[in-house]
Amino acid sequence: MIQVIHAAFRRVADREGRTCGEVEVNTNQAEAPKVLVYFAPAKDNDFEVVAIVKNDADYEIDWYDNSMHQAFTDETALFEAGGMKKSGEEQASFKDQVLSHGNIREVLRRELIG
């Protein structure tokens, strides 16, 4: 089961034409230990996950623009049913863990809803 170790709001960002809150999340998953989760307001007065992105750049050695790798990779499938066979319950648990970590939900409301 995916567990959120730490989550921190980073910024408001545009993701595929939608205004989203970018949250950096540390997980217990070896495949994606640190990801950026993009949340957008949902119709149920909560938030939906728009995308999950992993940054594989190592800032210790990658302090310049290195075109030898793709620094940001879409990891949404790792957290969706069919990717790592995560059930709907596990997906909801991950989303709830992120939103309930610290004051993430309140910050998203303030930044995205007003």
C-alpha positions in Angstrom: 0.0 0.0 0.0 1.3 3.5 -0.9 2.1 5.5 2.2 2.7 9.3 2.2 5.7 10.1 4.3 5.7 13.9 3.8 3.7 16.4 1.6 4.3 20.1 1.0 2.4 22.6 -1.2 4.8 24.1 -3.7 2.9 26.4 -6.0 -0.1 27.0 -8.3 0.6 25.6 -11.7 -1.0 25.1 -15.1 -1.4 21.5 -16.0 -2.9 20.7 -19.4 -4.9 23.9 -19.4 -6.2 23.5 -15.8 -5.1 25.6 -12.8 -3.8 23.1 -10.3 -2.0 23.0 -6.9 1.4 21.3 -7.1 2.2 19.2 -4.0 5.5 17.6 -3.5 5.0 14.1 -1.9 7.5 11.7 -0.5 6.2 8.1 -0.6 7.3 4.6 0.5 7.3 3.5 -3.2 10.7 2.5 -4.6 9.5 3.2 -8.1 8.5 6.8 -7.2 9.8 7.9 -3.9 9.3 11.6 -4.6 6.5 12.8 -6.8 4.7 16.0 -7.7 0.9 15.6 -7.4 -1.3 18.1 -9.2 -4.7 18.7 -7.7 -7.6 20.6 -9.2 -11.0 21.6 -7.7 -13.6 18.8 -8.1 -17.4 19.1 -8.4 -17.8 17.4 -4.9 -16.3 20.5 -3.2 -13.0 18.6 -2.8 -10.0 18.0 -5.1 -9.2 15.5 -7.8 -5.7 14.2 -8.8 -5.0 15.5 -12.3 -1.5 14.1 -12.6 1.4 12.5 -10.7 4.9 13.4 -12.0 8.3 12.1 -10.9 11.4 14.2 -11.2 14.4 12.0 -11.8 17.0 14.8 -11.9 19.7 14.6 -9.3 20.5 18.1 -8.3 23.8 17.0 -6.8 25.1 16.2 -10.3 22.4 17.7 -12.6 22.7 21.4 -11.7 22.7 22.3 -15.4 20.2 21.5 -18.2 21.0 17.9 -19.0 19.3 16.6 -22.2 20.5 13.0 -21.6 17.4 12.1 -19.7 13.8 13.1 -19.3 13.8 14.9 -16.0 10.0 14.8 -15.5 8.2 11.6 -16.1 4.5 11.0 -15.8 3.9 8.4 -13.0 0.2 8.7 -12.8 -0.1 5.1 -14.0 1.8 3.9 -11.0 -1.0 5.1 -8.8 -3.9 4.1 -11.0 -5.7 0.8 -11.3 -3.9 -1.3 -14.0 -0.5 0.4 -13.3 0.6 -1.2 -10.1 -2.8 -2.9 -9.7 -3.8 -0.3 -7.1 -7.5 -0.7 -6.2 -9.8 2.2 -6.1 -9.6 2.1 -2.4 -5.8 2.4 -2.5 -6.0 5.3 -4.9 -8.5 7.1 -2.7 -6.3 6.4 0.3 -3.3 8.0 -1.4 -5.3 11.1 -2.3 -6.7 11.3 1.2 -3.3 10.9 2.8 -1.9 13.7 0.7 -4.8 16.1 1.3 -4.9 15.4 5.0 -1.1 15.8 5.5 -0.5 19.0 7.5 -2.6 21.8 6.0 -2.5 20.7 2.4 -6.3 20.7 1.9 -6.6 24.2 3.5 -3.8 25.6 1.4 -5.3 24.2 -1.8 -8.7 25.7 -0.9 -7.1 29.1 -0.3 -4.9 29.1 -3.4 -7.4 27.5 -5.9 -10.8 28.4 -4.7 -10.3 31.6 -2.7 
